[in-house]
């Protein structure tokens, strides 16, 4: 096993923080273990050589991000927020005709996107006349986006999914469960790096950016929150992770509870 010294670790984490905003300064052992096989694959003899390879080769850089980005997620995570989405936001959309757009920023493998879609479909089953809902999931880890697009999950990934949801919106596919086409048609996935501060041309009615900015440095958090603010329509809603808060100076927000903020 090739050991990573402090200078090599600093060079790698500083590059990741500059390009993607992620703070990894306390994860030396984790990073060393995760990218060890990359050195073998590339026939490199040191992490310093690997850092240089990352800086010059986009594919190697993407592999690094796929290996190091935090992708912990699951269906119905922080379920109180989905109840808020249903009762405080979707319920007010009855008979609205315009498309309702939702952005899941930092969507990982797609569980959040599909939970949103199923929540909306459950409202329709109760007779609510909702507008067309378009959900866009973005992430920096292309490997995770691929799984989201496939929409296939192992049984252990559906532990939090209610039994009736599982019966209605998933079908058995070998050892996995596949999201039904009805739900998949509501969601699209694409690559997007929040840290690049390049924002979509279209504005959204709701943005989920949960448990993402917690990994950013203070300045990058501020810049991203300002970008999310401009990406929301007036009166739009921002869902953050539990414990994530917006401090003064990051846009004009009203705190609504449940880590939900409304653009003023």
C-alpha positions as CSV (number, residue, x, y, z in Angstrom):
1,X,0.0,0.0,0.0
2,X,1.4,3.4,-1.0
3,X,1.3,5.9,1.8
4,X,0.1,9.5,1.3
5,X,2.2,12.1,3.1
6,X,0.9,15.4,4.4
7,X,2.1,17.5,1.5
8,X,0.4,15.2,-1.0
9,X,-2.8,15.2,1.0
10,X,-2.8,19.0,1.3
11,X,-2.2,19.4,-2.5
12,X,-5.1,17.0,-3.3
13,X,-7.6,18.4,-0.9
14,X,-6.8,22.0,-1.8
15,X,-7.4,21.2,-5.4
16,X,-10.7,19.6,-4.6
17,X,-11.8,22.5,-2.4
18,X,-10.9,25.0,-5.1
19,X,-12.7,23.1,-7.9
20,X,-15.7,21.7,-5.9
21,X,-15.9,23.6,-2.7
22,X,-15.7,20.5,-0.6
23,X,-13.7,20.5,2.7
24,X,-11.9,17.2,3.1
25,X,-9.1,18.2,5.5
26,X,-10.1,15.7,8.2
27,X,-10.5,12.7,5.9
28,X,-7.0,11.7,5.0
29,X,-7.3,8.0,5.8
30,X,-10.6,7.7,4.0
31,X,-9.3,9.4,0.8
32,X,-6.1,7.4,0.8
33,X,-8.1,4.1,1.0
34,X,-10.6,5.1,-1.6
35,X,-8.1,6.2,-4.3
36,X,-5.5,3.5,-3.6
37,X,-6.6,1.4,-6.6
38,X,-6.5,4.5,-8.8
39,X,-2.7,4.6,-8.4
40,X,-2.5,0.9,-9.3
41,X,-4.8,1.4,-12.3
42,X,-2.7,4.3,-13.6
43,X,0.6,2.7,-12.7
44,X,1.7,5.6,-10.5
45,X,4.2,5.3,-7.7
46,X,3.2,8.2,-5.5
47,X,0.2,10.4,-4.6
48,X,2.1,13.4,-5.9
49,X,2.1,11.8,-9.4
50,X,-1.6,11.2,-8.9
51,X,-2.3,14.8,-8.0
52,X,-0.6,15.9,-11.2
53,X,-2.6,13.4,-13.2
54,X,-5.8,14.7,-11.7
55,X,-4.9,18.2,-12.7
56,X,-4.3,17.4,-16.3
57,X,-6.8,14.6,-17.1
58,X,-10.6,15.3,-16.8
59,X,-11.4,11.6,-16.6
60,X,-9.0,11.0,-13.7
61,X,-10.4,14.1,-12.0
62,X,-14.0,12.8,-12.4
63,X,-13.0,9.4,-11.0
64,X,-11.6,11.2,-8.0
65,X,-14.9,13.0,-7.4
66,X,-16.9,9.9,-7.8
67,X,-14.8,8.2,-5.2
68,X,-14.6,11.1,-2.6
69,X,-17.9,12.9,-2.9
70,X,-20.3,12.3,0.0
71,X,-23.3,10.4,-1.5
72,X,-25.2,9.3,1.6
73,X,-28.9,9.5,1.0
74,X,-32.1,7.4,1.2
75,X,-35.8,7.6,0.4
76,X,-37.9,9.7,2.7
77,X,-34.8,11.3,4.4
78,X,-36.0,13.9,6.9
79,X,-39.6,12.9,6.2
80,X,-41.1,16.0,7.9
81,X,-39.9,18.1,5.0
82,X,-41.8,16.0,2.5
83,X,-44.9,16.4,4.7
84,X,-44.3,20.1,4.5
85,X,-43.9,20.0,0.7
86,X,-47.2,18.2,0.5
87,X,-49.4,20.1,2.9
88,X,-47.9,23.6,2.6
89,X,-46.8,23.8,-1.0
90,X,-48.4,21.2,-3.3
91,X,-51.8,21.6,-1.7
92,X,-51.8,25.3,-2.9
93,X,-51.2,24.2,-6.5
94,X,-54.6,22.8,-7.1
95,X,-55.9,24.0,-10.5
96,X,-52.7,25.8,-11.3
97,X,-51.8,25.4,-15.0
98,X,-48.2,26.5,-15.2
99,X,-45.4,23.9,-15.0
100,X,-44.1,23.6,-11.4
101,X,-40.3,23.2,-11.4
102,X,-38.3,21.6,-8.6
103,X,-34.5,21.3,-8.5
104,X,-32.7,18.7,-6.3
105,X,-29.1,20.1,-6.1
106,X,-26.7,17.4,-4.9
107,X,-29.1,14.6,-5.6
108,X,-26.6,11.8,-5.4
109,X,-28.3,8.5,-6.5
110,X,-31.7,10.0,-7.0
111,X,-33.7,8.9,-4.0
112,X,-34.6,12.5,-3.1
113,X,-35.9,13.2,-6.6
114,X,-38.0,10.1,-6.7
115,X,-39.4,10.8,-3.2
116,X,-40.5,14.2,-4.3
117,X,-42.1,12.7,-7.5
118,X,-44.0,10.0,-5.5
119,X,-45.2,12.6,-3.0
120,X,-46.7,14.6,-5.8
121,X,-48.2,11.5,-7.4
122,X,-49.8,10.5,-4.1
123,X,-51.5,13.9,-4.0
124,X,-52.9,13.2,-7.5
125,X,-54.2,9.8,-6.3
126,X,-56.3,11.7,-3.7
127,X,-57.9,13.7,-6.5
128,X,-55.7,16.9,-6.4
129,X,-55.5,18.5,-9.8
130,X,-51.8,19.5,-9.8
131,X,-49.9,21.1,-12.7
132,X,-47.2,19.3,-14.6
133,X,-44.3,18.9,-12.2
134,X,-40.7,18.8,-13.5
135,X,-37.9,17.6,-11.2
136,X,-34.3,18.1,-12.1
137,X,-31.6,16.3,-10.1
138,X,-28.0,17.4,-10.3
139,X,-24.7,16.3,-8.8
140,X,-21.0,16.3,-9.4
141,X,-20.6,12.5,-9.2
142,X,-21.4,11.1,-12.6
143,X,-21.5,7.5,-11.3
144,X,-24.3,8.5,-8.9
145,X,-26.2,10.3,-11.6
146,X,-26.1,7.1,-13.7
147,X,-27.7,5.1,-10.9
148,X,-30.4,7.8,-10.5
149,X,-31.2,7.6,-14.2
150,X,-31.4,3.9,-14.1
151,X,-33.8,4.1,-11.1
152,X,-32.9,0.7,-9.7
153,X,-32.3,0.2,-5.9
154,X,-31.5,-2.7,-3.7
155,X,-34.0,-3.8,-1.1
156,X,-31.9,-2.3,1.8
157,X,-32.2,1.1,0.0
158,X,-36.0,0.9,0.3
159,X,-36.2,0.3,4.0
160,X,-37.8,3.7,4.7
161,X,-40.3,3.4,1.8
162,X,-43.9,2.8,2.9
163,X,-45.2,-0.6,1.8
164,X,-48.0,0.9,-0.3
165,X,-45.5,3.1,-2.1
166,X,-43.3,0.1,-2.8
167,X,-46.2,-1.8,-4.3
168,X,-47.4,1.1,-6.4
169,X,-44.2,2.8,-7.6
170,X,-41.6,0.0,-7.8
171,X,-41.4,-3.2,-9.7
172,X,-39.1,-6.2,-9.0
173,X,-36.1,-6.3,-11.4
174,X,-33.9,-9.3,-10.5
175,X,-32.4,-8.6,-7.1
176,X,-33.3,-4.9,-7.3
177,X,-36.4,-2.7,-7.4
178,X,-37.0,-0.4,-10.3
179,X,-38.9,2.9,-10.1
180,X,-42.0,2.8,-12.4
181,X,-42.0,4.7,-15.6
182,X,-44.7,7.0,-14.4
183,X,-42.4,8.3,-11.7
184,X,-39.2,8.3,-13.8
185,X,-40.9,10.5,-16.4
186,X,-41.2,13.3,-13.8
187,X,-37.4,13.4,-13.2
188,X,-34.4,14.2,-15.3
189,X,-30.7,14.1,-14.2
190,X,-27.7,16.1,-15.3
191,X,-24.2,17.1,-14.2
192,X,-23.8,20.4,-12.3
193,X,-21.1,21.7,-10.0
194,X,-22.5,24.2,-7.6
195,X,-19.0,25.4,-6.7
196,X,-18.5,26.7,-10.3
197,X,-21.3,29.3,-9.5
198,X,-22.9,28.8,-13.0
199,X,-26.6,29.0,-12.5
200,X,-29.5,27.7,-14.7
201,X,-31.2,30.1,-17.0
202,X,-34.6,29.0,-15.8
203,X,-35.9,29.7,-12.3
204,X,-37.4,27.1,-10.0
205,X,-40.4,27.1,-7.7
206,X,-38.7,24.8,-5.1
207,X,-35.0,23.9,-4.6
208,X,-33.8,21.1,-2.4
209,X,-30.2,21.5,-1.4
210,X,-29.9,19.3,1.6
211,X,-26.8,18.3,3.4
212,X,-24.6,19.8,0.7
213,X,-23.4,23.2,1.8
214,X,-22.4,21.7,5.2
215,X,-19.3,20.4,3.4
216,X,-18.4,23.8,2.0
217,X,-16.1,26.5,3.4
218,X,-17.8,29.7,4.7
219,X,-17.2,31.8,1.5
220,X,-18.4,29.1,-0.8
221,X,-21.5,28.6,1.3
222,X,-22.3,32.3,0.9
223,X,-21.8,32.3,-2.8
224,X,-23.9,29.2,-3.3
225,X,-26.7,30.4,-1.2
226,X,-26.7,33.7,-3.2
227,X,-26.8,31.6,-6.4
228,X,-29.7,29.5,-5.2
229,X,-31.5,32.6,-4.2
230,X,-31.3,34.0,-7.7
231,X,-32.3,30.6,-9.1
232,X,-35.6,30.7,-7.2
233,X,-38.7,32.4,-8.4
234,X,-40.1,35.2,-6.1
235,X,-41.8,33.4,-3.3
236,X,-40.0,30.1,-4.1
237,X,-38.9,27.7,-1.4
238,X,-35.5,26.4,-0.4
239,X,-35.2,23.1,1.6
240,X,-31.9,22.7,3.5
241,X,-30.7,19.8,5.6
242,X,-31.6,19.7,9.3
243,X,-29.1,21.9,11.1
244,X,-28.2,23.9,8.1
245,X,-29.2,27.6,8.5
246,X,-29.0,30.8,6.4
247,X,-27.3,33.7,8.2
248,X,-27.9,37.3,7.3
249,X,-26.3,38.6,4.2
250,X,-27.1,35.5,2.0
251,X,-30.3,36.9,0.5
252,X,-33.7,37.9,1.8
253,X,-35.3,34.8,3.3
254,X,-38.1,34.0,5.6
255,X,-37.6,31.0,7.8
256,X,-40.7,28.7,7.8
257,X,-39.5,25.9,10.0
258,X,-38.4,22.4,9.1
259,X,-35.2,23.9,7.6
260,X,-37.4,25.5,4.9
261,X,-36.8,29.0,3.7
262,X,-38.9,31.2,1.4
263,X,-37.5,33.8,-1.0
264,X,-38.8,37.3,-0.2
